[in-house]
């Protein structure tokens, strides 16, 4: 694929993977992107997953037309992007490896070689001249590893964005939900903790004339870039993306679930534009995390369980708080046949979170829904709306 006249896509698609990073369900597979910049000197941008070394090498050789690459630029050292550094280095012994000092330390750790005799260490502000193309390196520490660099090509106005602007899914499978859905799940699952660091990179990017974004996962972005940049600004500043209410629940015998379904009905009847109802025991946990960050108001509903909260809810809240969950309104529903205390426990889990507003109304169920419960649900719905 031609990204531009001089930039060629040489990445691969993985249709065999079921869990990315051992936890994210990827029903449409995964893409590992790599690019070649053809100029007086040639630069290969990043490697691919270990299972695709020969396919990647063939893709590179197909676009080189018997030329030799001068540089391999390593922006990010996660193995899905770095596993074939040694393969390319062995194939082209005169090629220079270009990366940050932290990345070379990780190369030694992962692959036993830091390429001390054939490396070029770059950092924020460093440049690399290829001929008509000049590569400018942008430090992006903790987006989402400490060694990360992004790279800007001033000629074609391309930002090679490392894991930024990535999404789940192979590039040769159409995603009927569009870019944002799987990009959002990817962002909050993998990068979400590091909003401040993403904001810092966005500030640097705002000073560049970017016409194309080339991420390490997902499609090349070459139109309507304001849409993608605005979403990343919303996500990384923990703002509300969509108006509505997200309800997440854990239920044992179905009574807490019925109460949540009733709250959904009441909210919709009162005009709530969207109610996302999530059963934490049955739905993809990372889809639930995505919804919690997407909407500005959430309701957490749990049974009291061993004087605590149900395990799925405890895990869910942990996922939120470790990703700097903030700027939200939270309501609680608790169920307990003799000593309901789930709301108190859930509220305490957010004691270190920023800018959290709790509703005045807490719905407290004694075993099953009754008229008192319905009155509390109406009061909670009014607060949320």
N, C-alpha and C positions, 0 to 999 in steps of 0.2 A: 504494500500500500504506500502510495506517495503521500506523505504529510505535506511536504512542499517539494519544489523541484529538486532540492538538494538533500532533503531529509526523508529517509525511508523507514517504514515500520518493519521490524524483524522479530516481533514478539511471537508468543505461542498461546494456544488455548488448551486448557486442561479440562477434559470432560470426564475424567475418572475420579476426581476428588469429590468427597462427600462432606467433609468437615474442613473448613479453612482454619488454620491455626489451632486445629484440634477441638474447636467448639462452635464455629459458625456454620450453620447449614447452608450449603451453596447448591441448590437444586439445578441451577443453570451453569454450574462449573465456575471456572476462574480464568482470567487472563493474566499472563505475566508479560508485561510490555518491555520492549527494548527497541532502540532506534539507532540508525546509522546516519551521521552527517558526512556527506561527500563534498570535499573541498580539496584544496591543494594538499592538505593533510586530512586524514579521515579519523573521526571519533565515533566509537561505539558507546552508546549510552546505556549502561547497566546490563546485567546478565539476567538469567531466568532460573526457574526452579530446577533442581537436580535431575528430575525425570525427563527433562526436555533439552539436554545439552546438545545432542547430535542434531535435532531438528533446528534448534536455534543457530548452531554453527552453519548448517546448510542454508538457512535463511540469510545469514550474513554473507556467505560466499556468493549467493545468488545475486546480491546487489553490488558486491565489490568488483565483479568483472575482472578477476585476477589481480586486483590491487591488494595492498597490505594495509591493515588498519594501523595508524600511528598511535592512537590512544584508546584506552578503555576507561571511561569515566564511571566511577562507582559512587552513586549518590547515597545509597542506603544499603546497609549490611545484613538485613534480614535474609535468611537463606533462600527465600523464594525469589530474591533478586541478585544474590551474590554467589550462588552455588557453583556457577560455571566460570568464575574468574580464572581459576587455574587451567581449565580446558582451553580458553582463548589465549591465555599467556603461553601455554605450551605449543599451541598451534602457530602462534606468531611471536617468536622469541625476541624480536626487536621492538615489540609494542610496549609503550609506557603505560603504567597504571596510574590514574589520576584520582585522588580522593583526599579526604580529610585525615588529619593525623590520628583521630580516634578510630576511623575506619581501618587504617592499616594495623592498628593494635588488634581489632576484631578479626581481621583476616588471619593473623597469626593464631588467634584463639580458635577460630573455626576450622581453618584449612592448613595450619602449620607453616605458613609462609607470609611474610609481610613485604615481599618484593623490594627489599632494601636497595638492590642494585639497579632497579628499573622502575622507580616510582617518582611521581611528582606530587608533593603535598600542597594542597590548595586550601583556602579558607575564605571567609567573607571578604568580598572585594577583589579576590584574585581573578585574573583573566587568562584565557588560553586562546591564542591566535591560530586559526586553522587556514587562513587565507582571507577570503572575503567574509567569512564568519568569525565573529569574536564571541567566545563563551565567557559569560560573567557569572561567578559563583556567589550564591546567596546562602548564608548560614541559616539553617532551619532546625536548630537543636530542639529535641523533644517533640518533633512533629514526624514521627512519634518516638524516635530513638535519638540519643545524644549526638551521633556522628553525622546526622543527615545534612546534605547539601541539596539545594535546588540550583538549576542552571538556566540562565537566560541567553538565548541566541539573538543578538541585536540586529542581525541582518534580516532574518525571517520573522522576528518578533515572536519567538516561541519560548514559552516557559516550560521546561522539563521539571515537573512538580513533585518528583519522588512519590511518596504515598498520598500526598495531598490530591484531592479531587478524584480519588479512586472510587471504585464501586465493585460489588460482588457481581459475578457473572462472566462467562466467556464472551469474547467480542463477536463470535460468529453465531450467536444465538440471540434472536430479538427478544428484548425485554418488554412485554406488553404493558408493564407498569411505568415505563419511562425511566429516565436516569435517576430522579430524585429518591425514589423509594429505596433502592438497594444502596445508593450512595449515602443516604441518611443512616441506614442500619450499619453500613461500613464505618461511617464517621463516628457515630456515638459508641459503637462497639469497640473500635480500635484506637481512635484518636481522641475521643470525647473528653478525657481527663485534662487534655492539654490545650484548653481553649485560649488561655493567655498567650501561649507560644504561637498558636495559629494566628491570633490577632496581630502579633508582632510581624509575622511573615506577610500577612495581608497588607500591612502598612508599607512594607518594602515593595510589595508587588504593585501597590497603587502608584508608585513613582515610575513604573515601567510601561511602555507601550506594548501590551500583550494582545496578540491577535489569535494565538493558538495555545492551548494547554495540552501538554503531553504527559499524562500521569503514568504510573507504573502498573496500575490496574484499571480496567475499563476503557471506554472509547476515548479517542482523541477528541477534544472539545475545540471546535473551530467556528462556532457561530453562537450568537446570543450569550457571550461570555458574562455579561452583567448578571444574568440569571444565576449562573453557577457561583459567581463571586458574592452575590447578595446572600445566597443560601449559606455559603461558608461563613459569612459575617454573622448571620443570624445564629447559626449553630454554635460557632466558637465564642459568641458573647452570651450564650444561654438565654436568648430571647425567645419569645413565643413565635412559632412559625405559623400555626394554624389555630383559628378560633374553635373552641370546643372543650369538651371534658373527656379525660381518659379515666376509666374505672378499671382497676386491677383487683382481682379477688382470689382468695383461697377458700374453698368450701369442702366440707367432708361429706355431709349427707344431703346437700343441696339447698339447705335453708338460707345460707348466706348468699348463694348464687341467686336464689329467687328474689332476695332483697335488692341485689345489684341490678337484676333485670327490671325490677319495679322502678328503681332510681333512673335507669335509662329511659323507661317509658315516660316518667314524669318530666325529665329534662327535655325530651323531644317534644312533649305536649306543650311545654312552656316556651318552646322556640329555640332551644339550643341547636346551633348549626351542625354540630357533629358530636356524637357520643361513641367513643371507642371502648368497647367492652372486652376485657382480656382475662381469660381463665389462666392463671399462672401455672397450673398443673398440666394443662393440655397444649398450650400454645408455645411457639418458639420464644424462649426467654428474651432473645435479643430483638425480636419484633416488639415485644412488650416494652423493652427499654427504649426503643426508637419512639414509640408512641408517647411515653412519659416525657421525653425531652421535646417532642413536637408540640404538645398542647400546653397551655399555660396553667391549666387547672386539672388536678388529678384527685381521685378518690381511692383510698386504699382500704380494702375490706378483708378482714381476717378473723377466723375463729381464734379463740384463746386455746392454746395448746401447750400442755405441760407448764402452765403459768407463764407462757411466753406467746409467741406467734407461730403460725404454721410455717414449716421449713421453706416452702416455696416463696412465701412472702418475705421471710428473713433474707433469703438469697437475693430476691428482687431488689429490696431496699439497699442491700449492700452494693449491688451493681450500680445503683443510682448514686449513692453517696461517694463511692470511690471514683466516680466520674464527675465530681464537682457539681452535682445537682443543685440548682439554685434558681432564684427568680420565679418561684412557683407558689400557687395557692393549693393547699392540701386539705382535704377533708377525710374523715375516718368513719368507717363502719366496723363495729366489733360485735362478735357473737360469743356468748358464754352462758352455759346453762346454770352455773352456780356462782362463778366469780369472773365475770367478763373484765379483762384487763388488757386486751390486745391494743386498744387505742393508745393507752399510756405507753406501752412498750414501743409501738410504731413511732409515736411522736418523739420519744427519746432518741431514736436512731438518727434523727435529723438535727440534733442539738449543735453539731458543728457545721451545718450547712448554711449558706449565705442567703439572705433575702427570701426566707420562707415565711409565708403567711398561712396560719392555720384557721380554718373556719371555726366560728363560735359553736356551731352545731356539730355534735358527734352522735351518730346513730348507734344506739346500744341495743342489741337484740338479746332477748332471753330465750334461746332455743329456736324460736320460729317467729315469723312476721305476724304482727297483729295491727290493730288500728293505731296504737301508739307509735309503732314503727313507721307507719305510713305518714303520720303527722310529722315525725322527725325527718323523714325523707323529703317531704315537701319543704320543710324549713331549710334543709341543706341545699336543695335545688335552688331555692330563692337566693340563698347566699352566693352560690356559685355563678348565678346568672345576673 
